[in-house]
Amino acid sequence: MEERADLAAKARALLRKSDAGVLSTHSREMTGFPFGSLAPFAMTIEARPLIYVSQLAEHTRNLTADPRCCLTVVEAAATGDRQALGRASLLGEAHALPDAERAAVAERYFALFPEQRAYEDFHDFGFWRIEPVRVRWIGGFGEIRWIEPNEWLLPTPEWAKGENGIVTHMNDDHADAMESMVGAILREEPRDVSMVRCDPEGFHLRNAGTVRWIPFAKPCLTAQDVRMEMVRLTRESRA
């Protein structure tokens, strides 16, 4: 059971740190054929993918007719054996979000993709959430497994409604700590560092205009868990 949990965590980490994947839908134009397209996405706190799409987009029309889809993400690498890279294919059903849920979702999505807020002016863009049905994880040779929804999805942490408070606190009071993390963990020169969003398994920050994800050592379901992880990361980054 622990091995399955570890593999699920690896697969989720890949999607957490990725900002786009190939979204495959059932083509209406070419019946019986899959249709793949590049799609930026964000992850909810519980690990459900979110997409922001136009009603005119081909994949949106396909999903309206048939919600079944697959989001595939591949680990980035400039060189080496691509067959040895991690990749995950999340099979699920995509559904347009009701207006009542839009505000909370928009806040998370646009924090990660601020440039896409401009599409709001077109009035035909909407948020869709993909409910996982099964995930295929390949971590390289010999590390292949199907992951079930109960293994993939995380419980909503008790701090979820206070996420903005965590982000504000880190940006106002601990910018120097995050700069240390950027240098020690990401191996980048810190410049205009700020936290963007937090989730149970890590957090997104922006450095020099680029969003990065830093993982926690374990899931943080309480505010105290988050605080302790931030302290640990800070100490290790400054060591």
C-alpha positions as protocol buffer text, in pm:
chain_id: "A"
residue {
  index: 1
  type: MET
  ca { x: 0 y: 0 z: 0 }
}
residue {
  index: 2
  type: GLU
  ca { x: 285 y: 237 z: 83 }
}
residue {
  index: 3
  type: GLU
  ca { x: 442 y: 175 z: -256 }
}
residue {
  index: 4
  type: ARG
  ca { x: 117 y: 264 z: -434 }
}
residue {
  index: 5
  type: ALA
  ca { x: 89 y: 582 z: -226 }
}
residue {
  index: 6
  type: ASP
  ca { x: 446 y: 678 z: -314 }
}
residue {
  index: 7
  type: LEU
  ca { x: 384 y: 629 z: -685 }
}
residue {
  index: 8
  type: ALA
  ca { x: 65 y: 833 z: -668 }
}
residue {
  index: 9
  type: ALA
  ca { x: 259 y: 1111 z: -495 }
}
residue {
  index: 10
  type: LYS
  ca { x: 524 y: 1103 z: -769 }
}
residue {
  index: 11
  type: ALA
  ca { x: 257 y: 1129 z: -1039 }
}
residue {
  index: 12
  type: ARG
  ca { x: 79 y: 1415 z: -863 }
}
residue {
  index: 13
  type: ALA
  ca { x: 411 y: 1596 z: -820 }
}
residue {
  index: 14
  type: LEU
  ca { x: 466 y: 1582 z: -1196 }
}
residue {
  index: 15
  type: LEU
  ca { x: 130 y: 1743 z: -1261 }
}
residue {
  index: 16
  type: ARG
  ca { x: 177 y: 1997 z: -981 }
}
residue {
  index: 17
  type: LYS
  ca { x: 500 y: 2128 z: -1131 }
}
residue {
  index: 18
  type: SER
  ca { x: 375 y: 2119 z: -1492 }
}
residue {
  index: 19
  type: ASP
  ca { x: 177 y: 2401 z: -1650 }
}
residue {
  index: 20
  type: ALA
  ca { x: 51 y: 2228 z: -1965 }
}
residue {
  index: 21
  type: GLY
  ca { x: -22 y: 1885 z: -2107 }
}
residue {
  index: 22
  type: VAL
  ca { x: -180 y: 1714 z: -2406 }
}
residue {
  index: 23
  type: LEU
  ca { x: -557 y: 1700 z: -2365 }
}
residue {
  index: 24
  type: SER
  ca { x: -712 y: 1419 z: -2570 }
}
residue {
  index: 25
  type: THR
  ca { x: -1085 y: 1423 z: -2638 }
}
residue {
  index: 26
  type: HIS
  ca { x: -1329 y: 1232 z: -2860 }
}
residue {
  index: 27
  type: SER
  ca { x: -1349 y: 1413 z: -3192 }
}
residue {
  index: 28
  type: ARG
  ca { x: -1691 y: 1524 z: -3315 }
}
residue {
  index: 29
  type: GLU
  ca { x: -1552 y: 1624 z: -3652 }
}
residue {
  index: 30
  type: MET
  ca { x: -1374 y: 1292 z: -3708 }
}
residue {
  index: 31
  type: THR
  ca { x: -1595 y: 1033 z: -3543 }
}
residue {
  index: 32
  type: GLY
  ca { x: -1401 y: 754 z: -3378 }
}
residue {
  index: 33
  type: PHE
  ca { x: -1071 y: 941 z: -3372 }
}
residue {
  index: 34
  type: PRO
  ca { x: -902 y: 1093 z: -3065 }
}
residue {
  index: 35
  type: PHE
  ca { x: -820 y: 1462 z: -3082 }
}
residue {
  index: 36
  type: GLY
  ca { x: -514 y: 1589 z: -2895 }
}
residue {
  index: 37
  type: SER
  ca { x: -433 y: 1951 z: -2820 }
}
residue {
  index: 38
  type: LEU
  ca { x: -198 y: 2140 z: -2592 }
}
residue {
  index: 39
  type: ALA
  ca { x: -381 y: 2268 z: -2285 }
}
residue {
  index: 40
  type: PRO
  ca { x: -252 y: 2481 z: -1996 }
}
residue {
  index: 41
  type: PHE
  ca { x: -390 y: 2352 z: -1667 }
}
residue {
  index: 42
  type: ALA
  ca { x: -376 y: 2407 z: -1293 }
}
residue {
  index: 43
  type: MET
  ca { x: -442 y: 2162 z: -1012 }
}
residue {
  index: 44
  type: THR
  ca { x: -694 y: 2203 z: -734 }
}
residue {
  index: 45
  type: ILE
  ca { x: -576 y: 2152 z: -378 }
}
residue {
  index: 46
  type: GLU
  ca { x: -718 y: 1798 z: -392 }
}
residue {
  index: 47
  type: ALA
  ca { x: -544 y: 1723 z: -728 }
}
residue {
  index: 48
  type: ARG
  ca { x: -818 y: 1768 z: -985 }
}
residue {
  index: 49
  type: PRO
  ca { x: -698 y: 1936 z: -1307 }
}
residue {
  index: 50
  type: LEU
  ca { x: -856 y: 2269 z: -1407 }
}
residue {
  index: 51
  type: ILE
  ca { x: -863 y: 2403 z: -1762 }
}
residue {
  index: 52
  type: TYR
  ca { x: -977 y: 2741 z: -1892 }
}
residue {
  index: 53
  type: VAL
  ca { x: -1110 y: 2710 z: -2245 }
}
residue {
  index: 54
  type: SER
  ca { x: -1308 y: 2892 z: -2509 }
}
residue {
  index: 55
  type: GLN
  ca { x: -1647 y: 2764 z: -2619 }
}
residue {
  index: 56
  type: LEU
  ca { x: -1515 y: 2785 z: -2974 }
}
residue {
  index: 57
  type: ALA
  ca { x: -1219 y: 2555 z: -2911 }
}
residue {
  index: 58
  type: GLU
  ca { x: -1234 y: 2212 z: -3074 }
}
residue {
  index: 59
  type: HIS
  ca { x: -1166 y: 2028 z: -2750 }
}
residue {
  index: 60
  type: THR
  ca { x: -1443 y: 2223 z: -2573 }
}
residue {
  index: 61
  type: ARG
  ca { x: -1694 y: 2118 z: -2838 }
}
residue {
  index: 62
  type: ASN
  ca { x: -1572 y: 1761 z: -2803 }
}
residue {
  index: 63
  type: LEU
  ca { x: -1607 y: 1765 z: -2424 }
}
residue {
  index: 64
  type: THR
  ca { x: -1956 y: 1909 z: -2446 }
}
residue {
  index: 65
  type: ALA
  ca { x: -2060 y: 1606 z: -2651 }
}
residue {
  index: 66
  type: ASP
  ca { x: -1854 y: 1351 z: -2455 }
}
residue {
  index: 67
  type: PRO
  ca { x: -1686 y: 1444 z: -2123 }
}
residue {
  index: 68
  type: ARG
  ca { x: -1439 y: 1155 z: -2133 }
}
residue {
  index: 69
  type: CYS
  ca { x: -1085 y: 1275 z: -2184 }
}
residue {
  index: 70
  type: CYS
  ca { x: -719 y: 1213 z: -2105 }
}
residue {
  index: 71
  type: LEU
  ca { x: -460 y: 1465 z: -1987 }
}
residue {
  index: 72
  type: THR
  ca { x: -101 y: 1349 z: -2053 }
}
residue {
  index: 73
  type: VAL
  ca { x: 202 y: 1515 z: -1896 }
}
residue {
  index: 74
  type: VAL
  ca { x: 567 y: 1422 z: -1957 }
}
residue {
  index: 75
  type: GLU
  ca { x: 863 y: 1510 z: -1739 }
}
residue {
  index: 76
  type: ALA
  ca { x: 1076 y: 1780 z: -1898 }
}
residue {
  index: 77
  type: ALA
  ca { x: 1431 y: 1693 z: -2004 }
}
residue {
  index: 78
  type: ALA
  ca { x: 1668 y: 1848 z: -2255 }
}
residue {
  index: 79
  type: THR
  ca { x: 1872 y: 1533 z: -2317 }
}
residue {
  index: 80
  type: GLY
  ca { x: 1882 y: 1165 z: -2231 }
}
residue {
  index: 81
  type: ASP
  ca { x: 1657 y: 866 z: -2285 }
}
residue {
  index: 82
  type: ARG
  ca { x: 1301 y: 994 z: -2307 }
}
residue {
  index: 83
  type: GLN
  ca { x: 1165 y: 646 z: -2239 }
}
residue {
  index: 84
  type: ALA
  ca { x: 1320 y: 673 z: -1892 }
}
residue {
  index: 85
  type: LEU
  ca { x: 1131 y: 995 z: -1811 }
}
residue {
  index: 86
  type: GLY
  ca { x: 829 y: 1007 z: -1585 }
}
residue {
  index: 87
  type: ARG
  ca { x: 489 y: 1054 z: -1748 }
}
residue {
  index: 88
  type: ALA
  ca { x: 131 y: 1042 z: -1635 }
}
residue {
  index: 89
  type: SER
  ca { x: -196 y: 1006 z: -1824 }
}
residue {
  index: 90
  type: LEU
  ca { x: -498 y: 1113 z: -1622 }
}
residue {
  index: 91
  type: LEU
  ca { x: -820 y: 966 z: -1760 }
}
residue {
  index: 92
  type: GLY
  ca { x: -1130 y: 1142 z: -1641 }
}
residue {
  index: 93
  type: GLU
  ca { x: -1452 y: 1325 z: -1714 }
}
residue {
  index: 94
  type: ALA
  ca { x: -1448 y: 1700 z: -1771 }
}
residue {
  index: 95
  type: HIS
  ca { x: -1741 y: 1917 z: -1670 }
}
residue {
  index: 96
  type: ALA
  ca { x: -1796 y: 2292 z: -1694 }
}
residue {
  index: 97
  type: LEU
  ca { x: -1800 y: 2455 z: -1352 }
}
residue {
  index: 98
  type: PRO
  ca { x: -2115 y: 2632 z: -1233 }
}
residue {
  index: 99
  type: ASP
  ca { x: -2099 y: 3005 z: -1170 }
}
residue {
  index: 100
  type: ALA
  ca { x: -2117 y: 2947 z: -795 }
}
residue {
  index: 101
  type: GLU
  ca { x: -1772 y: 2784 z: -800 }
}
residue {
  index: 102
  type: ARG
  ca { x: -1609 y: 3017 z: -1050 }
}
residue {
  index: 103
  type: ALA
  ca { x: -1469 y: 3280 z: -814 }
}
residue {
  index: 104
  type: ALA
  ca { x: -1263 y: 3041 z: -602 }
}
residue {
  index: 105
  type: VAL
  ca { x: -1134 y: 2852 z: -905 }
}
residue {
  index: 106
  type: ALA
  ca { x: -1051 y: 3171 z: -1095 }
}
residue {
  index: 107
  type: GLU
  ca { x: -844 y: 3299 z: -804 }
}
residue {
  index: 108
  type: ARG
  ca { x: -625 y: 2988 z: -805 }
}
residue {
  index: 109
  type: TYR
  ca { x: -598 y: 2962 z: -1183 }
}
residue {
  index: 110
  type: PHE
  ca { x: -519 y: 3327 z: -1257 }
}
residue {
  index: 111
  type: ALA
  ca { x: -261 y: 3338 z: -977 }
}
residue {
  index: 112
  type: LEU
  ca { x: -68 y: 3078 z: -1177 }
}
residue {
  index: 113
  type: PHE
  ca { x: -159 y: 3215 z: -1522 }
}
residue {
  index: 114
  type: PRO
  ca { x: -208 y: 3592 z: -1480 }
}
residue {
  index: 115
  type: GLU
  ca { x: -173 y: 3650 z: -1855 }
}
residue {
  index: 116
  type: GLN
  ca { x: -488 y: 3447 z: -1919 }
}
residue {
  index: 117
  type: ARG
  ca { x: -706 y: 3686 z: -1721 }
}
residue {
  index: 118
  type: ALA
  ca { x: -724 y: 3894 z: -2041 }
}
residue {
  index: 119
  type: TYR
  ca { x: -945 y: 3624 z: -2194 }
}
residue {
  index: 120
  type: GLU
  ca { x: -1223 y: 3718 z: -1953 }
}
residue {
  index: 121
  type: ASP
  ca { x: -1302 y: 4008 z: -2185 }
}
residue {
  index: 122
  type: PHE
  ca { x: -1407 y: 3764 z: -2459 }
}
residue {
  index: 123
  type: HIS
  ca { x: -1693 y: 3627 z: -2243 }
}
residue {
  index: 124
  type: ASP
  ca { x: -1679 y: 3284 z: -2406 }
}
residue {
  index: 125
  type: PHE
  ca { x: -1410 y: 3133 z: -2183 }
}
residue {
  index: 126
  type: GLY
  ca { x: -1503 y: 2907 z: -1896 }
}
residue {
  index: 127
  type: PHE
  ca { x: -1350 y: 2680 z: -1636 }
}
residue {
  index: 128
  type: TRP
  ca { x: -1375 y: 2303 z: -1658 }
}
residue {
  index: 129
  type: ARG
  ca { x: -1271 y: 2055 z: -1393 }
}
residue {
  index: 130
  type: ILE
  ca { x: -1153 y: 1703 z: -1475 }
}
residue {
  index: 131
  type: GLU
  ca { x: -1272 y: 1437 z: -1231 }
}
residue {
  index: 132
  type: PRO
  ca { x: -1011 y: 1157 z: -1227 }
}
residue {
  index: 133
  type: VAL
  ca { x: -1133 y: 809 z: -1318 }
}
residue {
  index: 134
  type: ARG
  ca { x: -792 y: 641 z: -1338 }
}
residue {
  index: 135
  type: VAL
  ca { x: -431 y: 751 z: -1378 }
}
residue {
  index: 136
  type: ARG
  ca { x: -156 y: 567 z: -1562 }
}
residue {
  index: 137
  type: TRP
  ca { x: 184 y: 642 z: -1416 }
}
residue {
  index: 138
  type: ILE
  ca { x: 514 y: 545 z: -1578 }
}
residue {
  index: 139
  type: GLY
  ca { x: 814 y: 652 z: -1377 }
}
residue {
  index: 140
  type: GLY
  ca { x: 1066 y: 484 z: -1605 }
}
residue {
  index: 141
  type: PHE
  ca { x: 1159 y: 122 z: -1671 }
}
residue {
  index: 142
  type: GLY
  ca { x: 989 y: -111 z: -1421 }
}
residue {
  index: 143
  type: GLU
  ca { x: 783 y: 160 z: -1253 }
}
residue {
  index: 144
  type: ILE
  ca { x: 442 y: 131 z: -1413 }
}
residue {
  index: 145
  type: ARG
  ca { x: 111 y: 132 z: -1231 }
}
residue {
  index: 146
  type: TRP
  ca { x: -256 y: 224 z: -1259 }
}
residue {
  index: 147
  type: ILE
  ca { x: -363 y: 465 z: -984 }
}
residue {
  index: 148
  type: GLU
  ca { x: -724 y: 465 z: -865 }
}
residue {
  index: 149
  type: PRO
  ca { x: -917 y: 783 z: -770 }
}
residue {
  index: 150
  type: ASN
  ca { x: -907 y: 703 z: -396 }
}
residue {
  index: 151
  type: GLU
  ca { x: -527 y: 684 z: -422 }
}
residue {
  index: 152
  type: TRP
  ca { x: -499 y: 997 z: -635 }
}
residue {
  index: 153
  type: LEU
  ca { x: -728 y: 1248 z: -465 }
}
residue {
  index: 154
  type: LEU
  ca { x: -623 y: 1418 z: -142 }
}
residue {
  index: 155
  type: PRO
  ca { x: -854 y: 1525 z: 140 }
}
residue {
  index: 156
  type: THR
  ca { x: -926 y: 1896 z: 163 }
}
residue {
  index: 157
  type: PRO
  ca { x: -687 y: 2038 z: 426 }
}
residue {
  index: 158
  type: GLU
  ca { x: -828 y: 2230 z: 720 }
}
residue {
  index: 159
  type: TRP
  ca { x: -636 y: 2540 z: 608 }
}
residue {
  index: 160
  type: ALA
  ca { x: -794 y: 2550 z: 260 }
}
residue {
  index: 161
  type: LYS
  ca { x: -1010 y: 2855 z: 328 }
}
residue {
  index: 162
  type: GLY
  ca { x: -712 y: 3029 z: 482 }
}
residue {
  index: 163
  type: GLU
  ca { x: -479 y: 2972 z: 188 }
}
residue {
  index: 164
  type: ASN
  ca { x: -466 y: 3341 z: 105 }
}
residue {
  index: 165
  type: GLY
  ca { x: -350 y: 3409 z: 460 }
}
residue {
  index: 166
  type: ILE
  ca { x: -61 y: 3163 z: 420 }
}
residue {
  index: 167
  type: VAL
  ca { x: 43 y: 3323 z: 92 }
}
residue {
  index: 168
  type: THR
  ca { x: 21 y: 3677 z: 230 }
}
residue {
  index: 169
  type: HIS
  ca { x: 213 y: 3585 z: 546 }
}
residue {
  index: 170
  type: MET
  ca { x: 499 y: 3427 z: 350 }
}
residue {
  index: 171
  type: ASN
  ca { x: 522 y: 3720 z: 110 }
}
residue {
  index: 172
  type: ASP
  ca { x: 503 y: 3988 z: 380 }
}
residue {
  index: 173
  type: ASP
  ca { x: 718 y: 3828 z: 649 }
}
residue {
  index: 174
  type: HIS
  ca { x: 936 y: 3557 z: 496 }
}
residue {
  index: 175
  type: ALA
  ca { x: 1049 y: 3672 z: 152 }
}
residue {
  index: 176
  type: ASP
  ca { x: 1410 y: 3612 z: 255 }
}
residue {
  index: 177
  type: ALA
  ca { x: 1330 y: 3249 z: 341 }
}
residue {
  index: 178
  type: MET
  ca { x: 1181 y: 3191 z: -2 }
}
residue {
  index: 179
  type: GLU
  ca { x: 1484 y: 3350 z: -165 }
}
residue {
  index: 180
  type: SER
  ca { x: 1699 y: 3094 z: 17 }
}
residue {
  index: 181
  type: MET
  ca { x: 1477 y: 2814 z: -114 }
}
residue {
  index: 182
  type: VAL
  ca { x: 1505 y: 2941 z: -470 }
}
residue {
  index: 183
  type: GLY
  ca { x: 1883 y: 2935 z: -450 }
}
residue {
  index: 184
  type: ALA
  ca { x: 1926 y: 2607 z: -261 }
}
residue {
  index: 185
  type: ILE
  ca { x: 1638 y: 2396 z: -400 }
}
residue {
  index: 186
  type: LEU
  ca { x: 1574 y: 2535 z: -747 }
}
residue {
  index: 187
  type: ARG
  ca { x: 1937 y: 2634 z: -811 }
}
residue {
  index: 188
  type: GLU
  ca { x: 1825 y: 2968 z: -953 }
}
residue {
  index: 189
  type: GLU
  ca { x: 1925 y: 3326 z: -881 }
}
residue {
  index: 190
  type: PRO
  ca { x: 1648 y: 3476 z: -666 }
}
residue {
  index: 191
  type: ARG
  ca { x: 1477 y: 3776 z: -824 }
}
residue {
  index: 192
  type: ASP
  ca { x: 1138 y: 3921 z: -731 }
}
residue {
  index: 193
  type: VAL
  ca { x: 1042 y: 3604 z: -540 }
}
residue {
  index: 194
  type: SER
  ca { x: 685 y: 3565 z: -419 }
}
residue {
  index: 195
  type: MET
  ca { x: 458 y: 3279 z: -316 }
}
residue {
  index: 196
  type: VAL
  ca { x: 166 y: 3222 z: -551 }
}
residue {
  index: 197
  type: ARG
  ca { x: -42 y: 2929 z: -422 }
}
residue {
  index: 198
  type: CYS
  ca { x: -15 y: 2647 z: -168 }
}
residue {
  index: 199
  type: ASP
  ca { x: -136 y: 2286 z: -174 }
}
residue {
  index: 200
  type: PRO
  ca { x: -98 y: 1991 z: 67 }
}
residue {
  index: 201
  type: GLU
  ca { x: 213 y: 1864 z: -112 }
}
residue {
  index: 202
  type: GLY
  ca { x: 402 y: 2185 z: -179 }
}
residue {
  index: 203
  type: PHE
  ca { x: 367 y: 2541 z: -300 }
}
residue {
  index: 204
  type: HIS
  ca { x: 410 y: 2750 z: -614 }
}
residue {
  index: 205
  type: LEU
  ca { x: 629 y: 3057 z: -614 }
}
residue {
  index: 206
  type: ARG
  ca { x: 725 y: 3302 z: -882 }
}
residue {
  index: 207
  type: ASN
  ca { x: 1091 y: 3382 z: -943 }
}
residue {
  index: 208
  type: ALA
  ca { x: 1198 y: 3628 z: -1212 }
}
residue {
  index: 209
  type: GLY
  ca { x: 849 y: 3604 z: -1360 }
}
residue {
  index: 210
  type: THR
  ca { x: 850 y: 3223 z: -1387 }
}
residue {
  index: 211
  type: VAL
  ca { x: 634 y: 2996 z: -1170 }
}
residue {
  index: 212
  type: ARG
  ca { x: 804 y: 2705 z: -994 }
}
residue {
  index: 213
  type: TRP
  ca { x: 674 y: 2436 z: -757 }
}
residue {
  index: 214
  type: ILE
  ca { x: 860 y: 2329 z: -443 }
}
residue {
  index: 215
  type: PRO
  ca { x: 747 y: 2004 z: -277 }
}
residue {
  index: 216
  type: PHE
  ca { x: 695 y: 1935 z: 93 }
}
residue {
  index: 217
  type: ALA
  ca { x: 848 y: 1627 z: 252 }
}
residue {
  index: 218
  type: LYS
  ca { x: 499 y: 1502 z: 345 }
}
residue {
  index: 219
  type: PRO
  ca { x: 137 y: 1608 z: 294 }
}
residue {
  index: 220
  type: CYS
  ca { x: 41 y: 1907 z: 510 }
}
residue {
  index: 221
  type: LEU
  ca { x: -324 y: 1891 z: 611 }
}
residue {
  index: 222
  type: THR
  ca { x: -312 y: 2140 z: 900 }
}
residue {
  index: 223
  type: ALA
  ca { x: -179 y: 2494 z: 925 }
}
residue {
  index: 224
  type: GLN
  ca { x: 74 y: 2368 z: 1179 }
}
residue {
  index: 225
  type: ASP
  ca { x: 196 y: 2110 z: 927 }
}
residue {
  index: 226
  type: VAL
  ca { x: 253 y: 2388 z: 672 }
}
residue {
  index: 227
  type: ARG
  ca { x: 435 y: 2603 z: 924 }
}
residue {
  index: 228
  type: MET
  ca { x: 667 y: 2319 z: 1025 }
}
residue {
  index: 229
  type: GLU
  ca { x: 748 y: 2237 z: 663 }
}
residue {
  index: 230
  type: MET
  ca { x: 827 y: 2600 z: 586 }
}
residue {
  index: 231
  type: VAL
  ca { x: 1059 y: 2610 z: 887 }
}
residue {
  index: 232
  type: ARG
  ca { x: 1230 y: 2290 z: 777 }
}
residue {
  index: 233
  type: LEU
  ca { x: 1274 y: 2408 z: 417 }
}
residue {
  index: 234
  type: THR
  ca { x: 1413 y: 2739 z: 538 }
}
residue {
  index: 235
  type: ARG
  ca { x: 1664 y: 2578 z: 773 }
}
residue {
  index: 236
  type: GLU
  ca { x: 1783 y: 2330 z: 513 }
}
residue {
  index: 237
  type: SER
  ca { x: 1809 y: 2599 z: 246 }
}
residue {
  index: 238
  type: ARG
  ca { x: 2024 y: 2816 z: 472 }
}
residue {
  index: 239
  type: ALA
  ca { x: 2245 y: 2533 z: 595 }
}
